[in-house]
Amino acid sequence: MAYDLLIKNGTVIDGTGAPRYEADVAVKDGRIAEIGKIGDGAGKVIEAAGCVVAPGFIDPHTHYDAQICWDPAISPSLWHGVTSVVMGNCGVGIAPCRPEAREIATRDLVNVEGIPFEVLERGITWEWQSFPEFLDAAEKRGSALNLGFIAPLTPFRHYVMGEASMERAATGEETAEIKRLIREAVDAGAFGFSTTVLNQHMGYHARPLACRNASRDELKAYANALKEAGKGAIEIALTQKVSVLTDDEEDLLAFLLAESSRKVTFLALFQRDDLPEACPETRRRARTYPGAVPQTSPLALTREVNMCNPFSFAAFKCWGRVFADKSKEAQRAVYADPAFRNAFRAELKNATGFSGDWRRITVHEAHKLELKRCEGRSVADIAKERGTDGLDTFLDLTLEDDLDIEFVLAQFNVNLELVKENLVDPNVLIALGDGGAHVDMLCDAGYPTYLLGTWVREREIMTLEQAVARLTAQPADLFGIKGRGRLTAGNAADIAIFDPATIGSASRGERRFDLPGGAKRMVMPSRGVEYTIVNGRIVYADGRATGATAGEVLRS
């Protein structure tokens, strides 16, 4: 028979964890037709000798809810071999939504996910009110990747309760209506629902995100909706203190598992220098509850440091001088003052979070030509080269670049040995790419290629077969995404073809000005990804999107 697409002579890693093998992969009508030695021809042939042919990666934690309105390519995820993305995480989203509540939903995204209001105001198209209409609009619009949706609890509560959702728990009548709408969303294809209990998740007018006001009676009803449907999962931002699962949080986790009889995935595991036992203890606690799945990232959690507005150091008392007069002249004088430097040095001795490990601060961008060679290097490395200490080097670089220099501070996931422990635990979901969120500060959406390049090829913490399974079958099984995540005949032809010798990405993104209105975002280019194939069509090749909108709206 003649196939639509034939991938010849590749190394198949099928997503099950089984050993790799050499084979051809044939595609017909958007599905994998045959794997083996294939002699028949095809309309398109890809020579994959020396490359891995794997299931397309599934990113289970994104915030592309708004971006799908203006970016059918869903970049940069498709650059990294991702073929399916799941959005609606952390309890925040833009459906369901009445016309009069659009600004509230938009402001929630601004506050929780750090997406500029002007971008959302220009970019969101609002062809829906109900959640099923939101899915239908996405399907009609088209996209390069498959789109999966979780029902975020905040807009559901607001749809029923109005602004009262930001002030109180729902009544019994309101709870019943919210439960009905969540069940309607799941019946329409949502893969469960999401919520958060984190204090920092503030919404409209700096009030708690509406889902944070949900009572236990409410959560029981919404979890029961999944039990009654017999499908879906719960995603929750759970640990108020990063990586620390308290007794109360563990009790809530157990409650959601029992009331839903579904899996519950929770945020977040990040290695902490100040609490090195936090992640091992949380993993231990989670293992006692079948179906509890913590999420982690293979990347350091970073933030930009602007030395004209250095809020990363606002908690240090001595830095009050920097904020008192923010003119460059005044700030230069403070940064050069030995008394300020000594006071900062003294405060670092008893600091939590950043305590003076200058390996954690790197130069992101310098403006003076003579300082360009410092970009991408840690302050500790530059200090060693100069023969000065890290603190002096940090402030000297600031002065030398007239305060325009930009640094990146790695807050968590710095101790590589302890990060490794999170990554190799098979009960942990490797995710937290946050694609579509925090666009002006960072981009972690390249985590699949970073895992395969830095952690698998260079650090050899697990086999390539194990890593591919963690990026494909594991998230598919968690949310019940059927027919994807494994290379087997009959499954959808979602395929990533990559060079195992070069696949990877950096730990820090680069700037583009391609958001609606020309606003800035950070993106992460990939290395070594030869093709991303969605439903049998090539959506990424030769280092760029092809323009094909082959994706489907995935339905539970």
CORSUL-V629464 format. One record per residue. N is the residue number from 0. RES is the residue in one letter. PSI is psi in whole degrees, -180 to 180 (999 if undefined). D_CENTER is the distance of its C-alpha to the mean C-alpha in Angstrom with 1 decimal. Layout:
BEGIN
n=N res=RES psi=PSI d_center=D_CENTER
n=N res=RES psi=PSI d_center=D_CENTER
END
This chain:
BEGIN
n=0 res=M psi=154 d_center=41.2
n=1 res=A psi=130 d_center=39.4
n=2 res=Y psi=164 d_center=35.6
n=3 res=D psi=-38 d_center=33.2
n=4 res=L psi=137 d_center=31.2
n=5 res=L psi=123 d_center=32.2
n=6 res=I psi=113 d_center=30.1
n=7 res=K psi=141 d_center=32.8
n=8 res=N psi=26 d_center=33.1
n=9 res=G psi=169 d_center=29.5
n=10 res=T psi=109 d_center=28.3
n=11 res=V psi=124 d_center=26.8
n=12 res=I psi=109 d_center=24.1
n=13 res=D psi=-1 d_center=23.8
n=14 res=G psi=-7 d_center=20.8
n=15 res=T psi=-12 d_center=23.3
n=16 res=G psi=-5 d_center=23.6
n=17 res=A psi=158 d_center=27.1
n=18 res=P psi=150 d_center=28.6
n=19 res=R psi=158 d_center=28.1
n=20 res=Y psi=158 d_center=31.0
n=21 res=E psi=131 d_center=32.4
n=22 res=A psi=165 d_center=32.6
n=23 res=D psi=153 d_center=32.5
n=24 res=V psi=123 d_center=30.2
n=25 res=A psi=142 d_center=31.8
n=26 res=V psi=136 d_center=30.1
n=27 res=K psi=130 d_center=32.1
n=28 res=D psi=40 d_center=31.2
n=29 res=G psi=4 d_center=27.5
n=30 res=R psi=159 d_center=27.8
n=31 res=I psi=118 d_center=28.4
n=32 res=A psi=-36 d_center=32.2
n=33 res=E psi=145 d_center=33.2
n=34 res=I psi=127 d_center=32.1
n=35 res=G psi=-153 d_center=35.0
n=36 res=K psi=110 d_center=37.7
n=37 res=I psi=126 d_center=38.0
n=38 res=G psi=-19 d_center=41.0
n=39 res=D psi=159 d_center=40.6
n=40 res=G psi=-180 d_center=39.4
n=41 res=A psi=159 d_center=36.6
n=42 res=G psi=-31 d_center=36.0
n=43 res=K psi=132 d_center=33.4
n=44 res=V psi=131 d_center=33.3
n=45 res=I psi=123 d_center=30.6
n=46 res=E psi=115 d_center=32.0
n=47 res=A psi=20 d_center=29.3
n=48 res=A psi=132 d_center=31.6
n=49 res=G psi=-4 d_center=29.8
n=50 res=C psi=157 d_center=26.4
n=51 res=V psi=135 d_center=24.2
n=52 res=V psi=112 d_center=23.9
n=53 res=A psi=164 d_center=21.1
n=54 res=P psi=148 d_center=19.4
n=55 res=G psi=143 d_center=16.6
n=56 res=F psi=148 d_center=13.2
n=57 res=I psi=116 d_center=11.4
n=58 res=D psi=110 d_center=7.6
n=59 res=P psi=-4 d_center=7.9
n=60 res=H psi=88 d_center=5.0
n=61 res=T psi=168 d_center=5.0
n=62 res=H psi=49 d_center=7.5
n=63 res=Y psi=10 d_center=9.8
n=64 res=D psi=-43 d_center=12.7
n=65 res=A psi=-40 d_center=14.7
n=66 res=Q psi=-29 d_center=13.9
n=67 res=I psi=-17 d_center=15.4
n=68 res=C psi=-30 d_center=18.6
n=69 res=W psi=-8 d_center=19.1
n=70 res=D psi=87 d_center=17.2
n=71 res=P psi=-20 d_center=18.2
n=72 res=A psi=-20 d_center=16.9
n=73 res=I psi=53 d_center=13.2
n=74 res=S psi=149 d_center=12.8
n=75 res=P psi=11 d_center=11.6
n=76 res=S psi=-42 d_center=10.1
n=77 res=L psi=-20 d_center=13.7
n=78 res=W psi=-20 d_center=14.7
n=79 res=H psi=19 d_center=13.0
n=80 res=G psi=7 d_center=14.8
n=81 res=V psi=132 d_center=12.2
n=82 res=T psi=-17 d_center=14.6
n=83 res=S psi=137 d_center=13.0
n=84 res=V psi=144 d_center=9.9
n=85 res=V psi=126 d_center=9.9
n=86 res=M psi=176 d_center=9.6
n=87 res=G psi=20 d_center=11.5
n=88 res=N psi=167 d_center=9.6
n=89 res=C psi=18 d_center=11.0
n=90 res=G psi=6 d_center=14.4
n=91 res=V psi=141 d_center=14.1
n=92 res=G psi=-171 d_center=14.9
n=93 res=I psi=19 d_center=17.9
n=94 res=A psi=142 d_center=19.9
n=95 res=P psi=159 d_center=22.5
n=96 res=C psi=126 d_center=24.0
n=97 res=R psi=153 d_center=27.6
n=98 res=P psi=-38 d_center=28.6
n=99 res=E psi=-11 d_center=29.8
n=100 res=A psi=10 d_center=26.5
n=101 res=R psi=-39 d_center=24.3
n=102 res=E psi=-36 d_center=24.3
n=103 res=I psi=-47 d_center=23.3
n=104 res=A psi=-40 d_center=20.2
n=105 res=T psi=-46 d_center=19.4
n=106 res=R psi=-33 d_center=20.0
n=107 res=D psi=-44 d_center=17.7
n=108 res=L psi=-38 d_center=14.8
n=109 res=V psi=-48 d_center=16.2
n=110 res=N psi=-40 d_center=16.6
n=111 res=V psi=-38 d_center=13.5
n=112 res=E psi=3 d_center=10.8
n=113 res=G psi=34 d_center=13.0
n=114 res=I psi=126 d_center=13.9
n=115 res=P psi=138 d_center=17.6
n=116 res=F psi=-42 d_center=20.1
n=117 res=E psi=-35 d_center=22.1
n=118 res=V psi=-47 d_center=19.4
n=119 res=L psi=-39 d_center=18.8
n=120 res=E psi=-38 d_center=22.6
n=121 res=R psi=-33 d_center=23.3
n=122 res=G psi=-32 d_center=20.6
n=123 res=I psi=133 d_center=20.4
n=124 res=T psi=-19 d_center=23.2
n=125 res=W psi=53 d_center=24.0
n=126 res=E psi=22 d_center=25.8
n=127 res=W psi=163 d_center=25.3
n=128 res=Q psi=-53 d_center=26.1
n=129 res=S psi=165 d_center=25.5
n=130 res=F psi=-44 d_center=22.3
n=131 res=P psi=-36 d_center=24.2
n=132 res=E psi=-34 d_center=25.1
n=133 res=F psi=-45 d_center=21.5
n=134 res=L psi=-42 d_center=20.8
n=135 res=D psi=-38 d_center=24.1
n=136 res=A psi=-41 d_center=23.4
n=137 res=A psi=-40 d_center=20.2
n=138 res=E psi=-41 d_center=22.4
n=139 res=K psi=-37 d_center=25.2
n=140 res=R psi=-40 d_center=23.2
n=141 res=G psi=152 d_center=21.8
n=142 res=S psi=161 d_center=18.8
n=143 res=A psi=-34 d_center=18.3
n=144 res=L psi=162 d_center=15.8
n=145 res=N psi=137 d_center=16.2
n=146 res=L psi=120 d_center=14.6
n=147 res=G psi=148 d_center=14.1
n=148 res=F psi=136 d_center=14.3
n=149 res=I psi=148 d_center=14.4
n=150 res=A psi=111 d_center=17.0
n=151 res=P psi=129 d_center=15.8
n=152 res=L psi=-34 d_center=18.8
n=153 res=T psi=-56 d_center=19.3
n=154 res=P psi=-26 d_center=20.6
n=155 res=F psi=-44 d_center=22.6
n=156 res=R psi=-42 d_center=24.4
n=157 res=H psi=-35 d_center=25.0
n=158 res=Y psi=-37 d_center=26.4
n=159 res=V psi=-39 d_center=29.0
n=160 res=M psi=-13 d_center=29.7
n=161 res=G psi=-151 d_center=29.2
n=162 res=E psi=-17 d_center=28.8
n=163 res=A psi=-23 d_center=30.2
n=164 res=S psi=-23 d_center=26.8
n=165 res=M psi=2 d_center=25.8
n=166 res=E psi=-29 d_center=28.9
n=167 res=R psi=173 d_center=29.7
n=168 res=A psi=160 d_center=29.3
n=169 res=A psi=150 d_center=30.3
n=170 res=T psi=172 d_center=33.8
n=171 res=G psi=-40 d_center=34.7
n=172 res=E psi=-42 d_center=35.3
n=173 res=E psi=-41 d_center=32.0
n=174 res=T psi=-43 d_center=30.1
n=175 res=A psi=-39 d_center=31.9
n=176 res=E psi=-40 d_center=30.9
n=177 res=I psi=-43 d_center=27.2
n=178 res=K psi=-42 d_center=27.3
n=179 res=R psi=-41 d_center=29.1
n=180 res=L psi=-36 d_center=26.5
n=181 res=I psi=-43 d_center=23.7
n=182 res=R psi=-39 d_center=25.9
n=183 res=E psi=-41 d_center=26.6
n=184 res=A psi=-43 d_center=22.9
n=185 res=V psi=-41 d_center=22.5
n=186 res=D psi=-30 d_center=25.8
n=187 res=A psi=-13 d_center=24.5
n=188 res=G psi=-4 d_center=21.5
n=189 res=A psi=145 d_center=18.7
n=190 res=F psi=33 d_center=17.2
n=191 res=G psi=-159 d_center=17.9
n=192 res=F psi=164 d_center=17.0
n=193 res=S psi=156 d_center=14.6
n=194 res=T psi=179 d_center=15.8
n=195 res=T psi=153 d_center=15.5
n=196 res=V psi=9 d_center=18.3
n=197 res=L psi=134 d_center=17.0
n=198 res=N psi=-32 d_center=19.6
n=199 res=Q psi=-9 d_center=17.5
n=200 res=H psi=84 d_center=16.1
n=201 res=M psi=141 d_center=19.0
n=202 res=G psi=-140 d_center=19.7
n=203 res=Y psi=132 d_center=22.6
n=204 res=H psi=34 d_center=25.3
n=205 res=A psi=25 d_center=23.5
n=206 res=R psi=157 d_center=24.3
n=207 res=P psi=138 d_center=22.1
n=208 res=L psi=136 d_center=19.6
n=209 res=A psi=-35 d_center=21.9
n=210 res=C psi=-21 d_center=20.3
n=211 res=R psi=-18 d_center=21.0
n=212 res=N psi=1 d_center=24.7
n=213 res=A psi=132 d_center=24.7
n=214 res=S psi=170 d_center=27.5
n=215 res=R psi=-37 d_center=27.8
n=216 res=D psi=-40 d_center=30.0
n=217 res=E psi=-52 d_center=27.4
n=218 res=L psi=-36 d_center=24.7
n=219 res=K psi=-44 d_center=27.4
n=220 res=A psi=-43 d_center=28.2
n=221 res=Y psi=-37 d_center=24.7
n=222 res=A psi=-39 d_center=24.1
n=223 res=N psi=-31 d_center=27.5
n=224 res=A psi=-39 d_center=26.5
n=225 res=L psi=-39 d_center=24.2
n=226 res=K psi=-43 d_center=27.0
n=227 res=E psi=-35 d_center=29.5
n=228 res=A psi=-25 d_center=27.4
n=229 res=G psi=26 d_center=26.8
n=230 res=K psi=168 d_center=23.2
n=231 res=G psi=172 d_center=19.7
n=232 res=A psi=168 d_center=17.6
n=233 res=I psi=133 d_center=16.5
n=234 res=E psi=131 d_center=13.1
n=235 res=I psi=133 d_center=13.9
n=236 res=A psi=106 d_center=12.8
n=237 res=L psi=-39 d_center=15.9
n=238 res=T psi=105 d_center=16.7
n=239 res=Q psi=-40 d_center=18.3
n=240 res=K psi=118 d_center=18.8
n=241 res=V psi=124 d_center=15.8
n=242 res=S psi=-7 d_center=16.4
n=243 res=V psi=113 d_center=19.7
n=244 res=L psi=105 d_center=20.6
n=245 res=T psi=171 d_center=23.8
n=246 res=D psi=-42 d_center=26.6
n=247 res=D psi=-39 d_center=25.9
n=248 res=E psi=-37 d_center=22.2
n=249 res=E psi=-39 d_center=23.4
n=250 res=D psi=-41 d_center=25.9
n=251 res=L psi=-40 d_center=23.5
n=252 res=L psi=-48 d_center=21.4
n=253 res=A psi=-38 d_center=24.8
n=254 res=F psi=-48 d_center=25.8
n=255 res=L psi=-41 d_center=22.9
n=256 res=L psi=-45 d_center=23.4
n=257 res=A psi=-41 d_center=27.1
n=258 res=E psi=-23 d_center=27.2
n=259 res=S psi=-27 d_center=24.8
n=260 res=S psi=27 d_center=25.8
n=261 res=R psi=171 d_center=22.2
n=262 res=K psi=150 d_center=19.3
n=263 res=V psi=120 d_center=17.2
n=264 res=T psi=135 d_center=13.8
n=265 res=F psi=157 d_center=13.1
n=266 res=L psi=146 d_center=11.1
n=267 res=A psi=152 d_center=11.3
n=268 res=L psi=111 d_center=13.0
n=269 res=F psi=133 d_center=13.2
n=270 res=Q psi=133 d_center=16.6
n=271 res=R psi=127 d_center=18.9
n=272 res=D psi=-36 d_center=22.1
n=273 res=D psi=-22 d_center=23.9
n=274 res=L psi=71 d_center=23.3
n=275 res=P psi=-19 d_center=23.1
n=276 res=E psi=-3 d_center=24.1
n=277 res=A psi=-50 d_center=21.3
n=278 res=C psi=-48 d_center=18.9
n=279 res=P psi=-39 d_center=21.9
n=280 res=E psi=-41 d_center=23.4
n=281 res=T psi=-39 d_center=20.4
n=282 res=R psi=-40 d_center=20.0
n=283 res=R psi=-45 d_center=23.7
n=284 res=R psi=-43 d_center=23.7
n=285 res=A psi=-35 d_center=21.1
n=286 res=R psi=-20 d_center=23.2
n=287 res=T psi=-7 d_center=26.1
n=288 res=Y psi=100 d_center=24.4
n=289 res=P psi=131 d_center=24.1
n=290 res=G psi=-7 d_center=21.0
n=291 res=A psi=124 d_center=19.0
n=292 res=V psi=102 d_center=15.7
n=293 res=P psi=152 d_center=13.8
n=294 res=Q psi=143 d_center=10.2
n=295 res=T psi=176 d_center=9.7
n=296 res=S psi=147 d_center=8.3
n=297 res=P psi=-4 d_center=10.9
n=298 res=L psi=154 d_center=10.5
n=299 res=A psi=140 d_center=12.5
n=300 res=L psi=117 d_center=11.1
n=301 res=T psi=162 d_center=13.0
n=302 res=R psi=151 d_center=14.7
n=303 res=E psi=147 d_center=17.3
n=304 res=V psi=111 d_center=20.9
n=305 res=N psi=120 d_center=23.4
n=306 res=M psi=-9 d_center=26.9
n=307 res=C psi=-19 d_center=28.5
n=308 res=N psi=64 d_center=26.2
n=309 res=P psi=68 d_center=24.9
n=310 res=F psi=-18 d_center=23.4
n=311 res=S psi=-21 d_center=21.7
n=312 res=F psi=13 d_center=25.3
n=313 res=A psi=-24 d_center=26.6
n=314 res=A psi=-16 d_center=27.1
n=315 res=F psi=126 d_center=29.7
n=316 res=K psi=-41 d_center=33.1
n=317 res=C psi=-19 d_center=34.6
n=318 res=W psi=-2 d_center=31.9
n=319 res=G psi=-33 d_center=33.6
n=320 res=R psi=-34 d_center=35.9
n=321 res=V psi=-35 d_center=33.1
n=322 res=F psi=-18 d_center=32.1
n=323 res=A psi=-41 d_center=35.8
n=324 res=D psi=108 d_center=36.7
n=325 res=K psi=15 d_center=33.8
n=326 res=S psi=149 d_center=36.2
n=327 res=K psi=-39 d_center=35.7
n=328 res=E psi=-46 d_center=39.2
n=329 res=A psi=-43 d_center=38.7
n=330 res=Q psi=-37 d_center=35.3
n=331 res=R psi=-42 d_center=36.9
n=332 res=A psi=-40 d_center=39.7
n=333 res=V psi=-49 d_center=37.5
n=334 res=Y psi=-29 d_center=35.4
n=335 res=A psi=-14 d_center=38.7
n=336 res=D psi=119 d_center=40.4
n=337 res=P psi=-34 d_center=41.1
n=338 res=A psi=-41 d_center=41.4
n=339 res=F psi=-45 d_center=37.8
n=340 res=R psi=-40 d_center=36.6
n=341 res=N psi=-38 d_center=38.6
n=342 res=A psi=-41 d_center=37.3
n=343 res=F psi=-42 d_center=33.7
n=344 res=R psi=-40 d_center=34.6
n=345 res=A psi=-42 d_center=36.2
n=346 res=E psi=-33 d_center=33.3
n=347 res=L psi=-26 d_center=30.8
n=348 res=K psi=-28 d_center=33.0
n=349 res=N psi=19 d_center=32.1
n=350 res=A psi=151 d_center=28.5
n=351 res=T psi=164 d_center=25.5
n=352 res=G psi=-118 d_center=22.0
n=353 res=F psi=124 d_center=23.2
n=354 res=S psi=24 d_center=26.7
n=355 res=G psi=18 d_center=27.7
n=356 res=D psi=98 d_center=25.9
n=357 res=W psi=-3 d_center=26.1
n=358 res=R psi=-20 d_center=24.2
n=359 res=R psi=-6 d_center=21.0
n=360 res=I psi=123 d_center=21.9
n=361 res=T psi=157 d_center=21.9
n=362 res=V psi=118 d_center=23.4
n=363 res=H psi=-49 d_center=21.0
n=364 res=E psi=128 d_center=23.7
n=365 res=A psi=151 d_center=27.5
n=366 res=H psi=-29 d_center=30.0
n=367 res=K psi=135 d_center=33.3
n=368 res=L psi=-41 d_center=34.1
n=369 res=E psi=-13 d_center=35.2
n=370 res=L psi=-4 d_center=31.9
n=371 res=K psi=-31 d_center=29.8
n=372 res=R psi=-13 d_center=30.3
n=373 res=C psi=-14 d_center=28.4
n=374 res=E psi=136 d_center=25.1
n=375 res=G psi=-4 d_center=22.5
n=376 res=R psi=150 d_center=24.8
n=377 res=S psi=154 d_center=24.6
n=378 res=V psi=-36 d_center=27.1
n=379 res=A psi=-42 d_center=28.5
n=380 res=D psi=-43 d_center=29.3
n=381 res=I psi=-38 d_center=30.9
n=382 res=A psi=-41 d_center=32.9
n=383 res=K psi=-42 d_center=34.2
n=384 res=E psi=-38 d_center=35.3
n=385 res=R psi=-18 d_center=37.0
n=386 res=G psi=27 d_center=38.5
n=387 res=T psi=169 d_center=37.2
n=388 res=D psi=167 d_center=35.0
n=389 res=G psi=-43 d_center=31.3
n=390 res=L psi=-47 d_center=31.9
n=391 res=D psi=-40 d_center=34.7
n=392 res=T psi=-44 d_center=32.8
n=393 res=F psi=-49 d_center=29.8
n=394 res=L psi=-32 d_center=32.2
n=395 res=D psi=-44 d_center=34.5
n=396 res=L psi=-39 d_center=31.8
n=397 res=T psi=-46 d_center=31.0
n=398 res=L psi=-39 d_center=34.7
n=399 res=E psi=-28 d_center=35.2
n=400 res=D psi=19 d_center=32.6
n=401 res=D psi=39 d_center=34.1
n=402 res=L psi=2 d_center=31.0
n=403 res=D psi=-11 d_center=28.9
n=404 res=I psi=146 d_center=27.0
n=405 res=E psi=132 d_center=23.3
n=406 res=F psi=166 d_center=21.8
n=407 res=V psi=128 d_center=18.4
n=408 res=L psi=123 d_center=18.3
n=409 res=A psi=111 d_center=16.3
n=410 res=Q psi=-46 d_center=16.3
n=411 res=F psi=171 d_center=15.1
n=412 res=N psi=45 d_center=14.8
n=413 res=V psi=-40 d_center=17.9
n=414 res=N psi=103 d_center=20.4
n=415 res=L psi=-35 d_center=19.6
n=416 res=E psi=-39 d_center=22.0
n=417 res=L psi=-32 d_center=20.3
n=418 res=V psi=-42 d_center=16.8
n=419 res=K psi=-41 d_center=18.5
n=420 res=E psi=-38 d_center=19.7
n=421 res=N psi=-43 d_center=16.3
n=422 res=L psi=-37 d_center=15.3
n=423 res=V psi=-10 d_center=18.7
n=424 res=D psi=115 d_center=19.0
n=425 res=P psi=-14 d_center=18.9
n=426 res=N psi=-9 d_center=18.2
n=427 res=V psi=137 d_center=14.8
n=428 res=L psi=123 d_center=11.7
n=429 res=I psi=115 d_center=9.7
n=430 res=A psi=-133 d_center=6.0
n=431 res=L psi=33 d_center=3.5
n=432 res=G psi=-27 d_center=2.0
n=433 res=D psi=30 d_center=2.3
n=434 res=G psi=133 d_center=4.9
n=435 res=G psi=-12 d_center=8.1
n=436 res=A psi=162 d_center=7.9
n=437 res=H psi=39 d_center=9.8
n=438 res=V psi=-26 d_center=11.2
n=439 res=D psi=-1 d_center=14.3
n=440 res=M psi=-39 d_center=13.2
n=441 res=L psi=168 d_center=10.5
n=442 res=C psi=110 d_center=8.3
n=443 res=D psi=10 d_center=6.1
n=444 res=A psi=-13 d_center=5.7
n=445 res=G psi=16 d_center=8.9
n=446 res=Y psi=-31 d_center=8.2
n=447 res=P psi=-45 d_center=10.5
n=448 res=T psi=-32 d_center=13.3
n=449 res=Y psi=-42 d_center=13.0
n=450 res=L psi=-49 d_center=13.4
n=451 res=L psi=-33 d_center=16.3
n=452 res=G psi=-58 d_center=17.9
n=453 res=T psi=-48 d_center=17.7
n=454 res=W psi=-34 d_center=17.6
n=455 res=V psi=-57 d_center=19.6
n=456 res=R psi=-48 d_center=22.0
n=457 res=E psi=-43 d_center=22.6
n=458 res=R psi=-14 d_center=22.3
n=459 res=E psi=46 d_center=23.2
n=460 res=I psi=-19 d_center=21.5
n=461 res=M psi=168 d_center=21.5
n=462 res=T psi=161 d_center=23.0
n=463 res=L psi=-37 d_center=21.4
n=464 res=E psi=-44 d_center=22.3
n=465 res=Q psi=-43 d_center=20.5
n=466 res=A psi=-43 d_center=17.3
n=467 res=V psi=-42 d_center=17.4
n=468 res=A psi=-37 d_center=18.1
n=469 res=R psi=-24 d_center=15.1
n=470 res=L psi=-6 d_center=12.9
n=471 res=T psi=-74 d_center=15.2
n=472 res=A psi=-38 d_center=17.7
n=473 res=Q psi=-52 d_center=15.9
n=474 res=P psi=-32 d_center=13.1
n=475 res=A psi=-44 d_center=16.0
n=476 res=D psi=-36 d_center=18.3
n=477 res=L psi=-48 d_center=16.2
n=478 res=F psi=-5 d_center=16.0
n=479 res=G psi=38 d_center=19.3
n=480 res=I psi=105 d_center=18.3
n=481 res=K psi=147 d_center=21.8
n=482 res=G psi=14 d_center=23.1
n=483 res=R psi=163 d_center=19.9
n=484 res=G psi=-9 d_center=18.3
n=485 res=R psi=142 d_center=21.7
n=486 res=L psi=102 d_center=24.2
n=487 res=T psi=149 d_center=27.3
n=488 res=A psi=133 d_center=30.0
n=489 res=G psi=-24 d_center=29.4
n=490 res=N psi=161 d_center=25.7
n=491 res=A psi=143 d_center=23.9
n=492 res=A psi=66 d_center=23.9
n=493 res=D psi=114 d_center=20.2
n=494 res=I psi=137 d_center=20.6
n=495 res=A psi=128 d_center=19.0
n=496 res=I psi=121 d_center=21.9
n=497 res=F psi=157 d_center=21.3
n=498 res=D psi=112 d_center=23.6
n=499 res=P psi=-18 d_center=23.0
n=500 res=A psi=-18 d_center=25.0
n=501 res=T psi=-10 d_center=22.8
n=502 res=I psi=140 d_center=19.2
n=503 res=G psi=-179 d_center=16.7
n=504 res=S psi=167 d_center=15.0
n=505 res=A psi=174 d_center=15.4
n=506 res=S psi=-2 d_center=13.6
n=507 res=R psi=138 d_center=13.8
n=508 res=G psi=-175 d_center=13.5
n=509 res=E psi=162 d_center=16.5
n=510 res=R psi=140 d_center=17.7
n=511 res=R psi=158 d_center=18.5
n=512 res=F psi=63 d_center=20.4
n=513 res=D psi=16 d_center=19.7
n=514 res=L psi=164 d_center=18.3
n=515 res=P psi=131 d_center=21.0
n=516 res=G psi=4 d_center=23.8
n=517 res=G psi=19 d_center=22.9
n=518 res=A psi=157 d_center=20.4
n=519 res=K psi=144 d_center=18.4
n=520 res=R psi=159 d_center=14.8
n=521 res=M psi=136 d_center=13.2
n=522 res=V psi=161 d_center=12.4
n=523 res=M psi=107 d_center=12.2
n=524 res=P psi=159 d_center=15.2
n=525 res=S psi=164 d_center=15.7
n=526 res=R psi=142 d_center=18.9
n=527 res=G psi=-3 d_center=20.8
n=528 res=V psi=114 d_center=19.2
n=529 res=E psi=-44 d_center=22.5
n=530 res=Y psi=142 d_center=21.7
n=531 res=T psi=124 d_center=19.0
n=532 res=I psi=127 d_center=21.1
n=533 res=V psi=122 d_center=20.3
n=534 res=N psi=40 d_center=23.2
n=535 res=G psi=-1 d_center=25.5
n=536 res=R psi=143 d_center=25.0
n=537 res=I psi=120 d_center=23.8
n=538 res=V psi=-13 d_center=21.0
n=539 res=Y psi=128 d_center=20.4
n=540 res=A psi=152 d_center=23.2
n=541 res=D psi=33 d_center=24.9
n=542 res=G psi=16 d_center=21.8
n=543 res=R psi=160 d_center=21.2
n=544 res=A psi=143 d_center=20.5
n=545 res=T psi=-15 d_center=23.7
n=546 res=G psi=-7 d_center=23.5
n=547 res=A psi=134 d_center=23.8
n=548 res=T psi=77 d_center=22.3
n=549 res=A psi=-5 d_center=22.4
n=550 res=G psi=158 d_center=19.6
n=551 res=E psi=157 d_center=20.5
n=552 res=V psi=118 d_center=19.3
n=553 res=L psi=139 d_center=18.8
n=554 res=R psi=135 d_center=21.0
n=555 res=S psi=999 d_center=21.1
END
